[in-house]
Amino acid sequence: MAEFTNELMKWLGGGHSPWHTVDMAAHWLTERGFEPLALNRPFSVHRGGRYFVENGTFLAAVTVGQKDVIRIAAAHTDWPCMRIKPQPELISGGCCRLSVEPYGGAILNTWLDRPLGLAGVVLLRTADPMQPERRLISWDEPVMVIPNVAIHMNREVNKGVPYKANVDMLLHQVFDTMLSFAARVIGGEMPDNDETTRWAFACRRLFWPMPRA
């Protein structure tokens, strides 16, 4: 189990963008004997061979078996995010802003008022205009932020999401987790009273544990 967990964490840590994810997958396949095929020239395959093609954000791998049977497994390499538009610079008041657009079904308010990194790909000019150089980029440290606007510019900001329902659900989850943790790890009988008493007991046992011999 630890091996699979470490492999998953490696992909989560390295797949900063769809470009990075496909690049990691291409290296992973190459290390396991898959042969890359170019999309801009003819190629041939044979039974028993293992191949893959990729174009930056798309990758397809195939193992040619000995029988005429097709088995397909698929996954997507993209996810909801904020994408920087072409020619995004907006300079005013001594500040440089970047114009972005939401991609996919993002929960937009989770992107606001938090430090954000930047990852993707840049294309550099070469002697052949049809073959630009592709370089992956990634800044793990925070380099930008999408600020919320002041409430007098968006009076309806607190009316679009039932925050009370979210808070109540979260508190119940935290409450149940704390009770379970206090009972299993710290020990002691849980009082069979109302929720307020049980909540106070869990907090007291977690944050001010009883002295032990």
Wavefront OBJ file of the C-alpha trace (Angstrom):
o trace
v 0.000 0.000 0.000
v 2.827 2.393 0.830
v 4.310 1.862 -2.631
v 1.067 2.906 -4.335
v 0.702 5.870 -1.979
v 4.222 7.075 -2.752
v 3.593 6.703 -6.483
v 0.351 8.685 -6.195
v 2.046 11.453 -4.211
v 4.807 11.658 -6.819
v 2.246 12.233 -9.560
v 0.278 14.733 -7.485
v 3.456 16.604 -6.650
v 4.821 16.652 -10.194
v 1.679 17.057 -12.276
v 1.493 20.831 -11.909
v -0.346 21.215 -15.221
v -1.659 18.951 -18.002
v 1.653 19.531 -19.801
v 3.621 18.337 -16.789
v 1.314 15.355 -16.306
v 1.734 14.176 -19.901
v 5.493 14.728 -19.706
v 5.671 12.566 -16.566
v 3.545 9.888 -18.237
v 5.802 9.873 -21.319
v 8.905 9.363 -19.163
v 7.121 6.661 -17.156
v 6.200 4.770 -20.338
v 9.680 5.150 -21.861
v 11.269 3.682 -18.733
v 9.000 0.653 -19.161
v 9.890 -0.076 -22.750
v 7.297 1.922 -24.674
v 8.514 3.477 -27.911
v 7.480 7.075 -28.720
v 5.990 7.601 -32.165
v 6.127 10.921 -34.015
v 2.841 12.299 -35.292
v 4.409 14.245 -38.166
v 5.819 11.291 -40.085
v 4.756 7.727 -40.982
v 5.349 4.940 -38.500
v 4.683 1.221 -38.278
v 3.839 -1.086 -35.392
v 4.134 -4.822 -34.912
v 2.632 -7.444 -32.648
v 4.210 -7.497 -29.232
v 5.331 -3.883 -29.523
v 4.535 -1.091 -27.087
v 4.143 2.475 -28.291
v 2.811 5.879 -27.351
v 2.100 9.232 -28.978
v 1.752 12.611 -27.289
v 1.272 16.208 -28.321
v 1.715 18.107 -25.069
v -1.623 17.669 -23.293
v -2.729 14.433 -24.967
v -1.123 11.011 -24.684
v -2.191 7.630 -26.036
v -0.314 4.405 -25.336
v -0.908 1.020 -26.925
v 0.347 -2.499 -26.475
v -0.127 -4.589 -29.620
v -1.103 -8.062 -28.458
v -1.125 -11.386 -30.241
v -4.924 -11.540 -30.511
v -7.377 -9.249 -32.270
v -8.862 -7.962 -29.033
v -9.226 -4.336 -28.006
v -9.185 -3.198 -24.379
v -9.315 0.522 -23.668
v -8.615 2.467 -20.482
v -8.902 6.249 -20.514
v -8.479 9.231 -18.208
v -8.236 12.973 -18.692
v -5.180 15.032 -17.750
v -6.931 18.371 -17.252
v -8.810 19.775 -14.272
v -10.663 22.970 -13.342
v -8.290 25.908 -13.117
v -7.681 29.521 -14.079
v -5.964 29.771 -17.451
v -3.956 32.789 -18.513
v -5.218 34.220 -21.799
v -2.970 34.971 -24.785
v -1.403 38.443 -24.493
v -2.746 38.762 -20.947
v -0.814 41.791 -19.647
v -2.960 44.638 -18.330
v -0.779 47.469 -17.023
v -2.299 50.375 -15.125
v -1.492 52.387 -12.019
v 2.008 50.987 -11.892
v 0.711 47.417 -11.574
v 0.736 44.547 -14.032
v -2.290 42.277 -14.065
v -2.812 39.090 -16.032
v -6.127 38.385 -17.701
v -7.366 34.878 -16.914
v -10.390 32.753 -17.745
v -11.945 29.857 -15.826
v -11.476 26.428 -17.338
v -13.766 23.561 -16.414
v -16.252 23.441 -13.568
v -14.212 25.366 -11.026
v -15.609 26.490 -7.657
v -14.585 30.071 -8.303
v -14.657 31.465 -4.776
v -12.000 28.967 -3.662
v -9.535 30.714 -5.984
v -9.945 34.131 -4.396
v -7.756 35.750 -1.724
v -5.177 32.980 -1.604
v -1.583 32.762 -2.876
v -1.391 31.060 -6.256
v 1.461 29.476 -8.182
v 1.879 29.300 -11.929
v 2.573 26.333 -14.193
v 2.268 25.427 -17.830
v 4.269 25.657 -21.036
v 5.949 28.359 -23.097
v 6.853 28.106 -26.769
v 10.102 29.683 -27.989
v 10.903 30.708 -31.545
v 13.354 28.516 -33.462
v 14.802 28.555 -36.974
v 11.837 26.447 -38.086
v 8.587 28.371 -37.491
v 6.652 25.088 -37.562
v 8.801 23.545 -34.806
v 8.946 25.930 -31.817
v 10.850 24.871 -28.734
v 8.602 23.777 -25.899
v 9.616 24.382 -22.292
v 7.700 23.466 -19.172
v 7.564 26.084 -16.427
v 6.405 25.921 -12.831
v 6.551 28.263 -9.860
v 5.704 26.423 -6.669
v 6.031 29.566 -4.563
v 3.118 32.057 -4.581
v 3.550 34.591 -7.373
v 0.047 36.037 -7.757
v -3.359 36.385 -6.157
v -6.918 36.906 -7.398
v -8.371 39.395 -4.897
v -11.995 39.561 -3.932
v -13.719 42.897 -4.421
v -14.975 45.008 -1.537
v -18.467 44.088 -0.387
v -19.938 47.444 -1.477
v -18.982 46.450 -5.044
v -20.720 43.071 -4.712
v -23.582 43.310 -2.219
v -24.858 39.842 -3.140
v -21.594 38.034 -2.405
v -22.945 36.265 0.688
v -26.285 35.295 -0.845
v -25.189 32.920 -3.576
v -24.010 30.029 -1.384
v -25.776 28.673 1.727
v -22.751 29.148 3.965
v -24.661 28.224 7.107
v -25.433 24.797 5.675
v -21.768 24.306 4.822
v -20.633 25.421 8.283
v -23.172 23.230 10.044
v -22.133 20.197 7.983
v -18.445 20.877 8.629
v -18.964 21.300 12.375
v -20.842 18.002 12.570
v -18.003 16.252 10.719
v -15.365 17.825 12.975
v -17.466 17.035 16.034
v -17.839 13.366 15.117
v -14.133 13.116 14.282
v -13.073 14.673 17.574
v -15.379 12.400 19.569
v -14.044 9.340 17.787
v -10.443 10.461 18.240
v -10.933 11.255 21.923
v -12.542 7.879 22.556
v -10.044 5.760 20.587
v -6.725 7.502 21.169
v -7.025 9.399 24.427
v -9.410 7.035 26.153
v -12.189 7.695 28.611
v -15.916 7.230 28.566
v -17.946 9.673 26.526
v -20.764 11.389 28.424
v -24.169 10.398 27.084
v -25.647 13.878 27.285
v -26.597 16.519 24.776
v -24.243 17.474 21.926
v -22.982 20.599 23.717
v -21.744 18.552 26.669
v -20.175 15.941 24.409
v -18.477 18.674 22.340
v -17.028 20.299 25.476
v -15.780 16.913 26.677
v -14.038 16.172 23.382
v -12.377 19.595 23.293
v -11.211 19.286 26.897
v -9.753 15.827 26.359
v -8.046 16.781 23.085
v -6.563 20.132 24.007
v -6.209 19.734 27.795
v -5.639 15.998 28.266
v -5.771 14.500 31.731
v -2.332 13.987 33.339
v -0.960 10.489 32.983
v 1.201 8.542 35.382
l 1 2 3 4 5 6 7 8 9 10 11 12 13 14 15 16 17 18 19 20 21 22 23 24 25 26 27 28 29 30 31 32 33 34 35 36 37 38 39 40 41 42 43 44 45 46 47 48 49 50 51 52 53 54 55 56 57 58 59 60 61 62 63 64 65 66 67 68 69 70 71 72 73 74 75 76 77 78 79 80 81 82 83 84 85 86 87 88 89 90 91 92 93 94 95 96 97 98 99 100 101 102 103 104 105 106 107 108 109 110 111 112 113 114 115 116 117 118 119 120 121 122 123 124 125 126 127 128 129 130 131 132 133 134 135 136 137 138 139 140 141 142 143 144 145 146 147 148 149 150 151 152 153 154 155 156 157 158 159 160 161 162 163 164 165 166 167 168 169 170 171 172 173 174 175 176 177 178 179 180 181 182 183 184 185 186 187 188 189 190 191 192 193 194 195 196 197 198 199 200 201 202 203 204 205 206 207 208 209 210 211 212 213
